[in-house]
Amino acid sequence: MEAPLDDLTGRVIYLTGDLDRKLTSLMRRILRPGDLFLDVGANLGLMTLQGSRLVGAQGMVIAFEPNPAVRELLKSSVERNGYRQVSVMDCALGKRESQAVLHVPMHNAGQATLMDDAYSGSVREVTIDVKRLDDVLDQLALKTNPRLLKIDVEGVELDVLRGASERLSHGVPDYVLFEHWGYRLGCGIEEDSLFACLLDYGYTIYGLPKAMIRLTLSRIKRSEPAMGSDFLAVSPHSQVTELGISVT
């Protein structure tokens, strides 16, 4: 894959071959041949490319990356691997269709965000299109429901979920893998808007604690505080036991 060495994410991928092994390991447990994988905030495409291998030629990956410079590198990586099952979308996802300004920090495009005043340092601003996930999937008219939705959009994850309310209300997708740094430490997850959104749709939320040897999931109860920054939400129609992962 294309991994620019003047970018922090690119250097980590180049030197280690991964960004977060617990996340890529979890993907290998979830995705199966023929599945549909949605990669929201695809960046350079590490998880897009891994997902493409896992779902195979009969599956499909839809990668959303609004940053034009990064998106071109992602497209190049997809083409070099010959992955015809990948579609790269040139928009961000949000709660309504609009245009917005993407703030891209210098030397770390992976932290690009739609949040205003997120960074005090030098940033590049790019005007991008924002669409609702429900609308995009309706337009594509796919016959397969997404198995996994991965969201890494630097602080606007809740907006992505609000734009997918029709799917979420029917327990689609089966799994939502997301990063979240915005909750208040010490508060129960039901007091946090992002967690509460998923709980209201019947999803069960698990934390992904850091582990040196074995991947584990930690179930989070409604009244308990959430620890960590990576989480897996499981649809009421799915069973976490099918993943074969230890749950604490």
NORLINNOR-V391507 format. One record per pair of residues at least 24 apart in sequence whose C-alpha atoms are under 7 Angstrom apart, sorted by sequence separation. I is the first residue (numbers start at 1). J is the second residue. D is the distance in Angstrom with one decimal. If there is no record, write none. Layout:
I J D
I J D
This chain:
31 55 6.3
34 58 4.7
35 59 4.8
36 60 4.8
37 61 4.8
38 62 5.0
39 63 4.7
40 64 4.9
41 65 5.4
61 85 6.1
62 86 5.9
63 87 6.2
64 88 6.0
65 89 6.3
66 90 5.0
101 125 6.2
102 126 5.1
149 173 6.5
207 231 4.5
33 58 6.7
34 59 3.6
35 60 6.4
36 61 5.8
37 62 6.4
38 63 6.1
39 64 6.1
60 85 4.8
61 86 4.7
62 87 4.9
63 88 4.8
64 89 4.8
65 90 5.7
66 91 4.6
101 126 5.5
102 127 6.1
148 173 5.9
206 231 5.6
207 232 6.4
28 54 7.0
33 59 6.1
44 70 6.0
59 85 6.4
60 86 5.9
61 87 6.3
62 88 6.0
63 89 6.0
64 90 6.3
65 91 6.2
66 92 5.2
101 127 4.5
102 128 6.7
146 172 6.8
147 173 5.3
148 174 6.1
149 175 6.3
150 176 5.8
151 177 6.3
152 178 6.0
205 231 6.8
206 232 5.2
43 70 6.2
64 91 6.2
65 92 6.4
100 127 5.6
101 128 6.1
145 172 6.9
146 173 5.0
147 174 5.1
148 175 4.8
149 176 4.8
150 177 4.6
151 178 4.8
152 179 5.6
155 182 7.0
205 232 5.8
206 233 6.3
57 85 5.9
64 92 6.3
99 127 6.8
100 128 5.5
145 173 6.7
147 175 6.3
148 176 5.8
149 177 6.2
150 178 5.7
151 179 6.7
205 233 4.4
217 245 7.0
219 247 6.9
44 73 6.4
45 74 5.5
99 128 5.6
100 129 6.4
134 163 6.2
204 233 5.4
205 234 6.4
216 245 5.9
217 246 6.3
218 247 5.6
219 248 6.4
44 74 5.1
99 129 4.6
100 130 6.8
133 163 5.5
134 164 4.9
203 233 5.7
204 234 5.1
215 245 6.7
216 246 5.0
217 247 4.7
218 248 4.8
52 83 6.9
98 129 6.1
99 130 5.6
132 163 4.5
133 164 5.2
203 234 5.2
204 235 6.7
216 247 5.8
217 248 6.3
98 130 5.1
132 164 6.6
134 166 6.5
169 201 5.7
190 222 5.4
203 235 4.7
52 85 6.9
97 130 5.3
98 131 6.7
134 167 6.8
168 201 6.3
189 222 5.6
190 223 6.5
202 235 6.7
203 236 5.6
52 86 6.9
97 131 4.4
188 222 6.1
189 223 6.4
202 236 5.6
96 131 6.2
97 132 6.0
188 223 4.4
189 224 6.3
94 130 6.0
96 132 5.6
158 194 5.2
188 224 4.4
189 225 5.7
91 128 6.6
92 129 6.3
93 130 5.2
94 131 5.9
95 132 5.8
187 224 6.9
188 225 4.3
189 226 6.2
91 129 5.1
92 130 4.7
93 131 5.0
94 132 5.4
187 225 4.9
91 130 5.6
92 131 6.4
93 132 5.5
186 225 5.2
91 131 6.7
93 133 6.2
113 153 6.5
115 155 7.0
185 225 6.6
113 154 5.4
112 154 6.9
111 154 6.3
181 229 5.6
180 229 5.2
179 229 5.6
180 230 6.3
179 230 4.6
178 230 5.9
179 231 6.3
178 231 5.5
177 231 5.9
178 232 6.5
177 232 4.6
176 232 5.7
177 233 6.5
175 232 6.8
176 233 4.9
175 233 5.7
176 234 6.7
175 234 4.9
174 234 6.1
175 235 6.1
174 235 4.9
66 128 6.4
173 235 7.0
172 235 7.0
95 159 4.8
171 235 5.3
174 238 6.0
94 159 4.7
95 160 6.0
171 236 6.3
94 160 4.5
171 237 6.4
43 110 5.9
93 160 5.4
95 162 5.0
96 163 6.4
95 163 4.0
94 163 5.5
2 73 5.8
2 77 5.7
1 77 4.7
8 107 6.1
9 108 6.5
7 107 4.5
8 108 5.2
6 107 6.2
7 108 5.2
9 110 6.4
7 109 6.9
36 144 6.7
38 146 6.8
36 145 6.7
37 146 5.7
36 146 4.6
37 147 6.0
38 148 6.3
39 149 6.3
40 150 5.8
41 151 6.3
35 146 7.0
36 147 5.6
37 148 5.1
38 149 4.8
39 150 5.1
40 151 4.9
41 152 5.2
35 147 6.1
37 149 6.2
38 150 6.2
39 151 6.6
40 152 6.3
41 153 5.4
22 215 6.3
30 243 6.4
29 243 5.5
